[in-house]
Amino acid sequence: MGSFSIWHWLIVLVVVIAIFGTKKLRNVGSDLGAAVKGFKDGMKDGSSTEEPGKPPQQVTANKVNDPNTVDVDAKTKS
């Protein structure tokens, strides 16, 4: 009962085709192919939106004098 033979896989294929139909399986296959292509394009072009060697821009909030805010650049305690 270790591995399945080609006959087992053919029977599984026939059952899947009988349940879902060829049109739905074709749509699923094309959707899966488009998703894989989009993923590959995203991985290839993912870092091309930023200039190479330039770090992303840091977003800072408006400075508010809040006693709970910690200034990480502070050298001495005032």
Rosetta constraint file for C-alpha pairs under 8 A:
AtomPair CA 4 CA 8 HARMONIC 5.85 0.50
AtomPair CA 4 CA 9 HARMONIC 7.06 0.50
AtomPair CA 5 CA 9 HARMONIC 6.75 0.50
AtomPair CA 6 CA 10 HARMONIC 6.19 0.50
AtomPair CA 7 CA 11 HARMONIC 6.21 0.50
AtomPair CA 8 CA 12 HARMONIC 6.31 0.50
AtomPair CA 9 CA 13 HARMONIC 6.10 0.50
AtomPair CA 10 CA 14 HARMONIC 6.19 0.50
AtomPair CA 11 CA 15 HARMONIC 6.24 0.50
AtomPair CA 12 CA 16 HARMONIC 6.16 0.50
AtomPair CA 13 CA 17 HARMONIC 6.15 0.50
AtomPair CA 14 CA 18 HARMONIC 6.06 0.50
AtomPair CA 15 CA 19 HARMONIC 6.15 0.50
AtomPair CA 16 CA 20 HARMONIC 6.01 0.50
AtomPair CA 16 CA 21 HARMONIC 7.62 0.50
AtomPair CA 17 CA 21 HARMONIC 4.87 0.50
AtomPair CA 17 CA 22 HARMONIC 6.03 0.50
AtomPair CA 17 CA 25 HARMONIC 7.64 0.50
AtomPair CA 20 CA 24 HARMONIC 6.14 0.50
AtomPair CA 20 CA 25 HARMONIC 6.65 0.50
AtomPair CA 21 CA 25 HARMONIC 6.43 0.50
AtomPair CA 22 CA 26 HARMONIC 6.04 0.50
AtomPair CA 23 CA 27 HARMONIC 6.30 0.50
AtomPair CA 24 CA 28 HARMONIC 6.17 0.50
AtomPair CA 25 CA 29 HARMONIC 6.08 0.50
AtomPair CA 26 CA 30 HARMONIC 6.21 0.50
AtomPair CA 27 CA 31 HARMONIC 6.07 0.50
AtomPair CA 28 CA 32 HARMONIC 6.05 0.50
AtomPair CA 29 CA 33 HARMONIC 6.13 0.50
AtomPair CA 30 CA 34 HARMONIC 6.13 0.50
AtomPair CA 31 CA 35 HARMONIC 6.14 0.50
AtomPair CA 32 CA 36 HARMONIC 6.22 0.50
AtomPair CA 33 CA 37 HARMONIC 6.14 0.50
AtomPair CA 34 CA 38 HARMONIC 6.03 0.50
AtomPair CA 35 CA 39 HARMONIC 6.10 0.50
AtomPair CA 36 CA 40 HARMONIC 6.20 0.50
AtomPair CA 37 CA 41 HARMONIC 6.16 0.50
AtomPair CA 38 CA 42 HARMONIC 6.00 0.50
AtomPair CA 39 CA 43 HARMONIC 6.15 0.50
AtomPair CA 40 CA 44 HARMONIC 6.12 0.50
AtomPair CA 41 CA 45 HARMONIC 5.89 0.50
AtomPair CA 41 CA 46 HARMONIC 7.91 0.50
AtomPair CA 42 CA 46 HARMONIC 5.21 0.50
AtomPair CA 45 CA 49 HARMONIC 7.46 0.50
AtomPair CA 48 CA 52 HARMONIC 7.78 0.50
AtomPair CA 50 CA 54 HARMONIC 7.38 0.50
AtomPair CA 50 CA 56 HARMONIC 7.41 0.50
AtomPair CA 65 CA 69 HARMONIC 7.57 0.50
